[in-house]
Amino acid sequence: MCVRSLILVVFACLAQVVWAGSAVSHPGGVLRLAVGPAEAPPPSVSFLGQRVLVHRHAGQWEAVVGIPLDAQPGWMTLEARDPEGTARAIPFTVEAFDYPVQHLRVRNKRHVNPNPEDLARYQRERDAQDRAKRAWRDTAPASLSLSLPVTGRRSSAFGLRRTFNGEPRNPHSGLDVAVPVGTPVKAPAAGRVTLTGDYFFNGRTVFVDHGQGLISMLCHLSRIDVAVGDEVRAGEVVARSGVSGRATGPHVHWSVFLNGTSVNPEALVAGR
């Protein structure tokens, strides 16, 4: 292929790209990108094979994208597809972000080094929870401004690189709020309860699906007050706080998922 032909091919490819300018995010962050005018039908947007939440904002359709905690710095792309089937690549930049390290001591050593029975249980439980995290409903969220499920001291921030009893483990995929056992735990926004259970690491847990891949997970509860299929209002009590599962003290662990990946809940908390 001659140089002139190669240049023409490159420009033909770029014609299918909508450049996002200075759109930048970081691992665990929430990226908001305009993907088309609100006068037109909303495009279907995907990222890493997962559908992406799209809502109307300031006269535009805006994609609200969760960036994985393990995303590497550099360029990444969304795919936007209009109702006629035309696809566009929308690039953005992921910048490095250095999360602090947190060292924790756990009394139950099986919560650090599970035995074979514990591992088998965890693997069974993980499959159901992974499906709940990646679920998609076409119903749009009532609001993208979430409220803390409990009021208290933020005891562990999102993204901390953790060690348990000196052994490195996965980064912290949620926000911990320290509260006494039995504190009412409220739905961060309206949604549908899609999964409840008592799990090896997460303890008693409730999943609330807010719509279009925006999902809350509330863990380490002492009591669950809702059932799968319940429609809950923002601020409705769904459980009581506790210390179940792998917990170093009474608290509520709150994870938020967008397009199947955990993001910093603080990025969606109203007023922050």
N, C-alpha and C positions, 0 to 999 in steps of 0.2 A: 504493500500500500504506500502511495507517495505521501509526502508531507502535507500537501494541500488536501488530499482526501482524508487524511487523519484528522486535520483541523476541522473539516466539515463534520466528521463523525462526532468529535468532541462537542462542537457547538450544538449539534442535534440532540445529544444527551443532556446538555445543560438546559435546553429548552424545556425539558420535563422537570426541572428542579425549581422550587420556590426557595430562594435564599432567605434565611431567617435573620440576617444581619448579625447583631451582637447577642443573639440568644445563647445564654450560658447557664449551666447548672452544675451540680456536683453530686457525687455518689450519695444516695439517700435523700436527695432533694426533690422538689416538685417544680417542674418546668411548665410554664404557660406560654403557648404559642398561638398566634392568630393563624388560622388555616383556611380562611375564606370569608367573604362578605356575608352578613346575616340575611341579605336579600335573596341569596341563593339557598338551595337545600343544603343541609349540613353534610360534609363529607364523612366517609367512614375512615377512621384513622387507626393505624396499628403501629406497635413498637415491639420489636423482638418477638413477633408472632402473637402478641396479645392485643385485643381491642383496647382503645384509649377513650377515656371520657371526653366528650365534646359538648360544650354549652355555649349559649349566646352571651357575649360580653362586649359592651361598648361598640355595638354595631358590627361585630365580627363573630364568626364561629371560632371559639378558642379551645385548643386541645390542652388538657390538664394531665401531665405525664409524670409518672413515677420513675425515678432513675435508680437502678439497682445499687445497693451498697458496694457491690464488687465491680461496678463499672470502671473501666480504665480511662485515664485522661485522653482526650482527643475528640475527633469528630464522630458523631452518631447521627442516624437519620430516622425520621418518622416516614411512614407511607400514608398518604392521604388519597382516597379514591372517591371520586364524585359519583352521583347516582348513575351516570352513563357508563361508568367503568374506567374512566381515565385516571391513571395513577400518577401521583407526583411525589417526588422525594423532597423532604424538608429537613435540611441538615441543621445541627446545632452543636455546640461545644460542651464537653464535660471537662471541668477543671478538677485537679487534685484537691482533696480535702483531708486534713490530718485530724482524725478523731482521737481524743485522749484515751489513755489506758485506765481500766478500773480493775482492782484486785479484790476478789471476794472469797470469803471462807464459807463453806457449806458443811453442815454437820453430817448429813446423810451422804456418805461417800459414794453410794450407788448413783446419786444424782451427778457425780463427776465421772465415774467409771462404771457404767451400768453392767450388770451381769447379762448372760445370754438371754434369760427370760425377759429382763427389762428391755433389752434391745429389740427383741421380737415384738414386745408390746408397743414400743415407741414407733417402730416401722409401720405397724398396723394403724396406729393413731395418726401418723404423719400423712398417710395417703388421704384420709378424710379431711384433715385440716388443709392440706395443699389444695384440694378441690374447692374448699370453701374460700380460700384466699384468691383463687383465680376465677371465681364465678363471675358471670356476666348476666345482667338483666338490662333490657332496653329502657326500663323506667329511669328517667332522669332524677338525680338527687334533688330533694326539696331545697337543699342549701349546700354550698361548699364551705360554709363557715361552721366548723365543729366546735363543740363545747367540751371541756374536760369532764370525764365521767365522774370524778370526785374532786373535791377541793382539799388540797393538802400540800405538803412539801414535796417538790420534785426531787426524788431521792436518787434516780439514775436517768441520765439523759439518753437520748437516742444515739446510736452509732458507736457507743463506747467499745473499745477493743478490750475484751474481758479475759481475765484468768479466773478459774475456780480452783482453789487450793493449790495455786501455783501453776496450773496447767492451762495453756491457751485454749479458748473456745471461740465459737462464732461471735461476731459483733452483736451488740444489743440492738434488737430490731424493734424496739418500742420505747415508750416513756413510762417510767415508774413513778407513781405518786404514793407516798407513805401516808396511810390512814389507819385508824384502829380497826380491828376485826369487827365486822358487822355494819360498817358504814354503807349506806345506800349507794349503789353504783348505777349511774344514769346513762341512758343512750346518748351518745355524742351528737346524734342527729336522727331524724326519722328514718325508719327502714324496716326490713323484714328479718326476723331471726331465722338463720339458715342452718346453724349447727350449734349444739351444746354438748358438753361431755366433761368427763373427769380424766385428765391426761397425765402421763408420767412426768413430763417436764412442766407443762403449763398449768397443771391442776384443774380445778373446775373453771370452765371457759365458756364464753358466749360469743358467737359471731353475729354481727348485725350488718346486713347488706343494705347500703344506702342507695344503690343504683349505679349502673354503668361502671362497674368495677371498683367503686369506692366502698371499702369494707372496713369495719372496726372489729378488732378482736380484744376481748377483755378477759384477763387471766388471773389466776391465784385466788379465786373467789371462795367464799365459805358456803354460799347458797346461791342457787339459780332460781329466779322467780318467773321465768318465761319458758316457752316451749317452741320448738321448731315450727315455723309457719306463722307465728304471732307477728302482727304489724304493730310496731311501737312508735310512739311519738318522741320527738326531741325532748330530752330531759326526763323521760319516763324511767322509773326504777326497774332495772332488769335483773339485779342481783345484789348480793352483799359482799363486801370485801373480806379477804381472808389471808391465809398463808399456805394454801394448798400447792402441791407440786414443788418445783425447785425454787424455793424462796428463802431469803435470809431474814425476813421479818415481814410483818403485816403490810401489805401494799396492794395496789392495783397496777398491773401491767397493761398498757394500752398500745396496741399496734394498729396502724392504719395502712391499708393496702390500696394501691392504684395500679391498674393493669398488671395485677398479680405480683407486684413487688412491694416490699415494706418501705415506707417513707417516714420522714420525721413528722410526727403528729403536730408539732408546734407550727409547721408551715401552713396548717389549715385551721389552727385555733383562732377563733374570732378575736380581733383586737390585738393580734401579735404580728 
